[in-house]
Amino acid sequence: MVDALAGGWQLTSIVTAQSGPPGSLSVATSTSNTGTTQYPNRICNGNLSPSQRDIHHWFDTSCYTVPAAFTFGNSGRNVMIAPGLETWDFGAHKDFRLTEQFGLTYRAEFFNMLNKPNFRYPNTSIGGPTAGTITSVNAARQIQFALRLHW
């Protein structure tokens, strides 16, 4: 009886660990009068060390200024590094034989099993009130169970 319940489980697992992707900054209110994205002026590096970063201050906004009217900023593309992604998905399933003809499959799946917060891009609009802050997060832990009767 113990083997019928505890034996025969199949496990699946996916571990994802990614560094943060690069991102570009823009100006909250464009002064270039061209209708295109306007980059800010970059006056220092702007990237903070990992120990200095938090969701309220992901990059140093004081290193970026709004360019003068009818000019483009000197900041390049992809100068800011966004948060990385770390998640562990786990699953377990077992097939129970009910009769010779019928079976029941039980499945449990856990997405982001450790419930680690994975933050999205910070606000990259220089001159806006929330520049440099992170206001959204990827999905928290999700759990789903399933039963399937097969014959």
For each residue, the residues with C-beta under 8 A, 3 or more apart:
1: 4 5
2: 5 6 7
3: 6 7 8
4: 1 7 96
5: 1 2
6: 2 3 9
7: 2 3 4
8: 3 94 95
9: 6 92 93 94
10: 92 93 94
11: 90 91 92
12: 90 91 92 93
13: 88 89 90 91
14: 88 89
15: 87 88 89
16: 85 86 87 88 89
17: 84 85 86
18: 84 85 86
19: 81 84
20: 81 82 83 84 85
21: 81 82
22: 77 78 79 80 81 82
23: 78 80 81 82 121 124
24: 37 39 75 76 77 78 79 80 124
25: 39 40 64 75 79 80 124 125 126
26: 37 38 39 40 124 125 126
27: 30 31 38 39 40 66 67 73 125 126 127
28: 66 125 126 127 128 131
29: 66 127
30: 27 33 34 35 36 37 38
31: 27 38 66 67 68 69 70 71
32: 36 38 67 70 71 72
33: 30 69 70
34: 30 38
35: 30
36: 30 32
37: 24 26 30
38: 26 27 30 31 32 34 67 72 73
39: 24 25 26 27 67 72 73 74 75 76 77
40: 25 26 27 64 65 66 67 73 75 126 127
41: 64 65 66 67 73 74 75
42: 46 63 64 73 74 75 76 79
43: 63 64 65
44: 60 62 63
45: 60 63
46: 42 59 60 61 63 64 79 80
47: 59 60 79 80 81
48: 52 53 57 58 59 60
49: 52 53
50: 53
51:
52: 48 49 57
53: 48 49 50 57 58 59
54: 57 58
55: 58 119 122 133 134
56: 133 134
57: 48 52 53 54 60 132 133
58: 48 53 54 55 80 83 122 132 133 134
59: 46 47 48 53 63 80 122 132
60: 44 45 46 47 48 57 63 132
61: 46 64 126 131 132
62: 44
63: 42 43 44 45 46 59 60
64: 25 40 41 42 43 46 61 75 126
65: 40 41 43 126
66: 27 28 29 31 40 41 73 126 127
67: 27 31 32 38 39 40 41 71 72 73 74
68: 31 71
69: 31 33
70: 31 32 33
71: 31 32 67 68
72: 32 38 39 67
73: 27 38 39 40 41 42 66 67
74: 39 41 42 67
75: 24 25 39 40 41 42 64 79
76: 24 39 42 79
77: 22 24 39
78: 22 23 24
79: 22 24 25 42 46 47 75 76
80: 22 23 24 25 46 47 58 59 122 124
81: 19 20 21 22 23 47
82: 20 21 22 23 120 121 122
83: 20 58 118 119 120 121 122 134
84: 17 18 19 20 118
85: 16 17 18 20 118 138
86: 16 17 18 116 118
87: 15 16 111 112 114 116 118
88: 13 14 15 16 112 113 114
89: 13 14 15 16 109 110 111 112 113
90: 11 12 13 109 110 113
91: 11 12 13 107 108 109 110
92: 9 10 11 12 107 108
93: 9 10 12 105 106 107 108
94: 8 9 10 105 106
95: 8 103 104 105
96: 4 103 104 105 106
97: 100 102 103
98: 102 103 104
99: 102
100: 97
101: 151
102: 97 98 99 149 150 151
103: 95 96 97 98 149 150 151
104: 95 96 98 147 148 149 150
105: 93 94 95 96 146 147 148 150
106: 93 94 96 145 146 147
107: 91 92 93 145 146 147 148
108: 91 92 93 143 144 145
109: 89 90 91 143 144 145 146
110: 89 90 91 113 141 142 143
111: 87 89 139 141 142 143 144
112: 87 88 89 115 116 118 138 139 140 141 142
113: 88 89 90 110 141
114: 87 88 141
115: 112 140 141
116: 86 87 112
117: 137 138 140
118: 83 84 85 86 87 112 137 138
119: 55 83 134 136 137 138
120: 82 83 134 136 137 138
121: 23 82 83 124 134
122: 55 58 59 80 82 83 132 133 134
123: 128 130 131 132 133 134 135
124: 23 24 25 26 80 121 131
125: 25 26 27 28 128 130 131
126: 25 26 27 28 40 61 64 65 66 131
127: 27 28 29 40 66 131
128: 28 123 125 131
129:
130: 123 125 133 135
131: 28 61 123 124 125 126 127 128
132: 57 58 59 60 61 122 123
133: 55 56 57 58 122 123 130
134: 55 56 58 83 119 120 121 122 123 137
135: 123 130
136: 119 120
137: 117 118 119 120 134 140
138: 85 112 117 118 119 120
139: 111 112 142
140: 112 115 117 137
141: 110 111 112 113 114 115
142: 110 111 112 139
143: 108 109 110 111
144: 108 109 111
145: 106 107 108 109
146: 105 106 107 109
147: 104 105 106 107
148: 104 105 107
149: 102 103 104
150: 102 103 104 105
151: 101 102 103
